[in-house]
Amino acid sequence: MAGRLPGEPRVKDDAAITAADIAAHNLVLFGDPSSNAVYKRIAAKLPIQWTAQTVTAGAQTFGANVHVPVMIYPIR
């Protein structure tokens, strides 16, 4: 992407992310599995399950209306 300043992140629509992007770059995803296509593809590989109603980590479940997971997790 020509014209980016040093340290400026690449920004791409979730539907435009390719397998090559995933292999070559660290991704920062916004949204949840219902609103982000990449998150939806990897959701089953994550240790946290996130639905419209709940966020589940291990044996603990929290209301999604007041909790949002923020995580750094390697997916390969």
Number of C-alpha atoms within 10 A of each C-alpha: 6 4 6 9 8 6 6 8 10 9 10 9 10 15 9 9 14 11 7 8 12 13 11 9 9 10 15 9 13 12 13 17 17 11 11 15 18 21 18 13 10 12 15 11 13 14 12 16 16 23 13 11 12 16 20 17 14 9 5 8 14 14 14 15 10 9 11 14 13 8 10 8 9 8 10 7
